Amino acid sequence: MSPTTGRGGPTTAEYLDAARTFPTGVTVVATRYRDGTPAKTVSAFASLSLDPLLIAVAIGRHSPLVWAARASGVLSVNVLRHDQQEVADHYARPERDRPQPPPAGLVREHTGAPVLDDCLSWFDCRLVTVVPGGDHSLLIGQVVGVRSGNGPPLVHHAGRYHGLGPAAQQPLLPHRV
């Protein structure tokens, strides 16, 4: 019997405590919109299908990135390396609070969606659909281009960034938003 039996389910705090135990990779999701490149640090990313090649990312439903991706029909998911905490912090901030220039350059690939020119890997996608999911939207993209490199990823766990492997046993600084 769970400790929430009879209380109507877990509280938000209990849910977050449990969710923080799951380590995730750290990505920057980007799209194009008019002359801009809306982008955001996102840890809710998954490979969804091999036939066709699909990915999924969950983004707060009120994020400008959601409507910009709908308008442009394209998005990219950029997987960060263990040494790219500065990039993650940059895109975790609201756009108006981001210092310029960004810590990593963006280039356009197959779809015209901006991808980080220096990251562990990227997925260039055409937006297939946007599915509502509570306070988030699930963006599903068909992958039309990829690039992958070598090295350990940046990982987020329990409110901190981490690296993987023997040289990365200590957690990095807490992320700053």
Protein Blocks (a to p, Z undefined) as FASTA:
>chain_A
ZZkgonopaafklmmmmmmmpccddddddddehjbccddddfbdcdfbfbdcdddddddf
kbmklmmmmmnopacdddddfklmmmmmmmmpcfklpccddfbdcdddfkopacdfbdfb
dcddddfbdcdehjaccdddddfbdcddeddddddeehiacdedjklmbccddddZZ
